[in-house]
Amino acid sequence: TQSDGTLYYYMYHCYLGLKDYDNAKKILFEGLDKYPANVNIIEGLINVYNETKEDATDLIPIAQKAIDADPKNPVLWSGLGRIYDKLDMPFKAVGAFEQVVQMLPEDYDANFNLGLLYFKYGEALKNENTQKSLTPAEAAKAQVEQYDQYAKAIPYFEKAYQINPKEITSVDFLRSLCFRLRERDGMQDKYNKYKQILDEMQQSSTPAVDPAAAQ
């Protein structure tokens, strides 16, 4: 038996292939109940809701109800955060993962995920602003707001790096974000630091993916 919820995801695909959306949803909800942070199960549910033209935001109160019954459970908060993330609601996702970090301050994944969500929030602001007709003053203010989210990501990526200094991904994000923020106090030094660390890590690793190109 798969211990991480993967079996439920496989069964969902079987029902999906038969276009049996009712049983697809049923098996995914069973999986979500046992593995509320499984991103594949969450993606599957959102996909089924889209197929049946239902509002996928209905998943939010379901996850919130579980949290209300067990508010000290970081896995439930992580599941809610992933739902918000998959629904392109990064600000809400950040709030949920902040709860996870408060409960698990020394957990690599908790810190990395919160840093990643702040990065995504900054990217969402950038994409939103590029679709607007902004005056130079408005554009400058919007960029500050965007960069503020990048800045909030850095302490969590740094904590993730401290917890697992062999993980290259957190260092790569730090290098990229510090470069973007290099005109802010101390960021040029941080960029130099993490670039050097990254270069050293890459000597014995495959080339890192540039987070700046992440979608």
ABEGO torsion letter per residue (X at the ends): XBAAGAAAAAAAAAAAAAGBAAAAAAAAAAAAAABAABAAAAAAAAAAAAAAGBBAAAAAAAAAAAAAABAABAAAAAAAAAAAAAAGBAAAAAAAAAAAAAABAABAAAAAAAAAAAAAAAAAAAAAAAABBBBAAAAAAAAAAAAAAAAAAAAAAAAAAAABAABAAAAAAAAAAAAAAAABBGAAAAAAAAAAAAAAAAAABBBBBBAAABX
